[in-house]
């Protein structure tokens, strides 16, 4: 049986990642809320023993590449075509970012706050990590 050749070697993929990093010049802050531990119950689940209300936010700073694409959409009600933006954030492979995280792009202007909808973190061939974002309201 012939040996299957790889599309790219490990070192070639590393060079592709290095090229992607050249475009990642925008400062990005990723925030993940870590909520308090749930209440501790007694042996039968009906005894309330303790509960502490504490929460902290984990912040990660990284450089990324933010991209917004206008996307035409037709509304169902009146048939108008409106333009909405599709937001993408590209960050280095291995960045700890998950759906639900809050992202501040650039100068941390409140208008530049987004929530992560999805990432490509589960891919096997990643030159960069792609995140779909939605505006925070």
Secondary structure, 3 states (H helix, E strand, C coil): CCCCCCCCCHHHHHHHHHHHHHCCCEEEEEEEEECCCCCEECCCCCCEEECCCCCEEEEEEEEEEEEEEEEEEECCCCCCEEEEEEEEEEECCCCCCCCCCEEEECCCCHHHEEEEEEECCCCCCCCCEEEEEEECC
